[in-house]
């Protein structure tokens, strides 16, 4: 994952969670307490705005958005 994308994703998670976020790229954002299932929808909305993508409802699963690494891989696959 590139550092610029990681920084943008961490900033989004910080805004949504109201907490300072600096996790390892593969750390679970849910287990670490940064996100819960309610915040997932808000985070995805922010990601759509920031990265100019449309994320279908069928893709809104906590596992897909569990870590910065997983989010980055998902966004990379959407742009491929």
Secondary structure as GFF3:
##gff-version 3
##sequence-region A 1 80
A	DSSP	alpha_helix	3	17	.	.	.	ID=ss1
A	DSSP	alpha_helix	37	51	.	.	.	ID=ss2
A	DSSP	three_ten_helix	57	59	.	.	.	ID=ss3
A	DSSP	alpha_helix	68	79	.	.	.	ID=ss4
###
